Amino acid sequence: MNIGFIGLGNMGSAIAARLLAAGHEVRVWNRSPGPARWLAEQGAEAVASAREACAAEVVFSILSDDGAVREVLLGAALPAAPGTVHVNLATISPQLSDELERRLQAEGCGYVAAPVLGRPDVAAAGKLNILAAGAAAQIERVQPLFDVIGQRTWRFGERAAQANVVKLAMNFMLAAAIESMGEAAALAGGYGIAPAELFELVSQTFFPGPVYAGYGRVIAESRFEPAGFRARLGLKDVRLALGAAEAVNTPMPFASLMRDTLLEALARGEGDKEFGAVLGCAGRRRAGR
């Protein structure tokens, strides 16, 4: 299949490489040229503009936030050729997702929102969980590509924005788990109990699985670097969740607390440090430990 790919951060590069390895023709564009050159060495076609990347049967994009999507897609890349399906993998607001869907439909194009669960190493292994929403026929058209990059596609309806809301809900629950782990570690530490001991117990009893085991190690070791997911992006996701909640009159007091904790971290210059450590270690910082 002929594929365009816009946005080559750590996640985008890993996903585009999977599509290339599966034998697809992939034309790539990124605002900084380094990742495009790396993929060109593997057989991709590096193009000079986002609009050129849109000249494909299917276009994937994974940009950092709403502002980048507006600038690159709404401001420069579109219009796309009629019949193209645009797959937006980014975590964005449901309002912007609705706007993209309307714009693409008006141009005779399909639109599928498909934010993903997983980090770059999971993407490189083709083990992402894909949260997809949009017209069923459009999802079916791109499902073979989803099968290359993910282990399962979860479908959430015909309105594309529904997938974005599910991703925000998932990210909120992840952040809330990390916040609770940090506070529990601070409590245990006040009585001389090492965080690593607490999280070994937790991950093997009440909460088995990658969240408590993986982030437990990050918190116990105060592992701020390297950042697999930066704190400023975590703050962006919490803000998006709060905005989506306000639009439907839904209070989210925990999300408000985490927003303030992450804002404080950015004020300390920790925006580019590991999200899990920044949020998870805040409890010990507040306790003077």
N, C-alpha and C positions, 0 to 999 in steps of 0.2 A: 504494500500500500504506500502511496505517496503521502508523507506526513510533514507538516510544519511544526516547529517547536520553538516557543518563545519563553525565555526565562531559564537561565542555566546556572542557578545557584547549586548548592550541594545536592538538593533533591532533584532539581530539574536535570542536572547532568547525569545523575544515576539512572533516571527514568529514560532519558533520551538514549543512553548507552544500551539499555535493555532492548529498546525498539530497534536500534541498529543491529544488535547481535542477532535479533530474530529475522533479519533479512529485509527489513523495510527500508525504503528510501526516505531519509530524514534530512530536511533542510533546517538549519538552526540559526537563531539570532539571540544575542544577549547584549545588554547595554555596555558591558565591559567585554573586550574581545577574547580574553584568555580562555575561558571555557569553550567558546566556539572553535578556537584553534585546536584544543585538545580533542574535541569530538570530530573535527575534520580529519585528524590523523587516523581516526578509526573508521573513516568512510563517510561521514556526514558532509553535507554541502553547507558551508558557512555563507550566509547571505548578508547584505549590507543594511537591510532595514527589516523592521517587524512586518511591514506590509508585504515584502517579498516572501517572508515565511508563511504568510496567509494564503499564498497561491498553492494550495494543496487540497487533497481530498478531505483530510482530517487535520485540524490544527489543535495542538496542545499548548496551553499556557500555564505557567506557574510563577506568578509575580508576587512580590513580598507583601503588598497591602493594597487597600482601596485606591490610594493615591497613585501607585505605580500602574494599576490596572487602568485608571482613567487616563493617565498620561500616555501609556503605550498602546492600549487597545482602542479606547474611545477617541483618543487624540491623534493617533498616528496610523495604527495598523489597519483599522477598518475604513472602508468597506471590504468585505471578503467576496470571493466569487460565489454566485448563487449555487446552492447544492453542497457547499462546504459544511462540515460539522465542526463546531468549535467546542473543545473540551477544556473547561477551566478547572484546573486541579488546585487552585489557590484557596486559602481560607480568607473569604471576604464577607462583607455584610450582605444579608439577604436583600436589602434594598438595591445595592449595586448589581447583584445577581439578576434581579428582576429587570433592571435597566438594560443589562447586556442581552438578556433573553429577548426583550422587545426589539432592541436594535438589530440583532441578527435575524430575527424572524422577518422584520420589515425588508431585509435584503435578500430574503429567500434562502437563508442559511439555518442550519440546526444548531441548537445550543444544549449542552449537557454540563451541569455542574457535577464535578467528581472530586471533591477534596479527599485526601488520603490520610490513613492512620499508619504511622511508621516513620522511622528516621532514615537517613541516607543509606545506612548499611542494609536496612530492610528493603529499601527500594532497589539497591544493587542486586539483591538476591531474588527479586521478583516476588516478594512476600507481603506487599502492601495489602491493606484492607481498603477497598475503594467504596466511598459513599456516593452513590449516583442518583441523580434525579433529572427528569426531563422527559420528553416524548419517548414512549416505549420504542418506537421504530428507530429513533436516533441512537438510543442506548444499544439496541441490538446491532446496529451498524458498527459501533466501536467496541463491542464486547470482545471480539478476538484480540484487540489491542490491550484491553483491560486484563485479559488472561495472560498476556506476556508480562505485565508489570505487577500483577497482584495475585494473591491467593484466593480472594473472594471478593465479589461485587455485591454490595448491599444496596437494594433499590428502595427509594423513599418517595415515589410519586412522580406525577407529571409536571409539577411546578419545580423548576430547577432550584429555586432558592431553598426548598425544603432540605436538600443535601447540605447546604451551607449552615442551616440552623442546627442540624444534627452534629456537624463538626464542631460548632461553637459549644454545644451542650457537652460533647465529649471532652473538649479541651477544658471547659469549666470544671468538670468532674475530676479530671487529672490534676488541675491546679489545686482544687479543694483537698484532694488526697495528699498532695505534697505539703500544703499548709498544715494539715492535721498531723502529718508525720513530723514536721518540724517542731510543732508545739509539744507533741508527745516526747520527742527527743530532749527538749529543754526540761520538761518535767522530770524525766528519768535521770538526766544529768545532774539535776539538783540533789539527787540522792546517791550520786556516785555510780550510776549505771551507765555503761558505755553505749552510745547510740547503736553501734554495730551489733551488740548483744540483743538489744531490743528489736532491731529490724530482722535479725535472724529468726527470732521467735515469731514475729508477726508474719513474715513471708512463708513460714512453714506451718502456720496454724490458721489464724483468722483470714488472712488475705494472701493466699498464694498467687503467684503470677508475676509478670514482668514489671508492673508498676511499683509494687512495694519492695520487690527484691532489687530492681535496678536503681530506683530513686533512693531507696534506703542506703545503698552503698554510696551514692553521690552525696547524700546528706551526712552520713557518718564520717566520710573522708573530707568533708568540706571541699569537694572537687569543683572549683569554680572554672577551671580551664582544663582541656579545651572545651569550648562551648559547642555541644551538639545542637542545641537550640538556644538562641540568645534571649536574655531576659527582656529586651525591648520588644521582641516578637511575641513573647508571652503576654506582655502588657497590652500589645495591640489586640490579641485574641480576647483577653478579658474585657477590654473596652468594647469590642464588637459584640460580645455576649450581653453586656449591659445595655448597649444601644438596641439590640434586637429585643431584649426583654422590655425595655421602656415602650417600644412600639406596640406591644400587646399588653401593656399595664401589668407586667409581672415583676414584682420585687425580687431582687437577688442580693440579700445583705452580705452573704459570704463573698460574692464577686466584688462588691464595693470594698470590702476589707482587703482583698488581694490586689485590687487596683492600687490602693493607697500604699500597700507594702512594696509593690513593684515601682511605683512612682518614687518612693523614698530611695529605693535601690538605684534608680537612674540618677537621682540627685547626688548620690555618692559616686557616680561614675562607673556603675556596675552594669550598664545596659548591654554590653557585649559579652558578659560572662554567662556561664551556664544557668539557664532558667531554673532548673531543679535545685541547684545549690543556693542561688540567690533567694528564692522563695522558701526553701526548706530550712535554711540556716537562720532565717529572720527571727524565729522563736528563741533560739539560743542568744542571738544578738540582743534581743529585748530583755532577756534575763541576765545579761552581763556575762554570758559564757560563750 
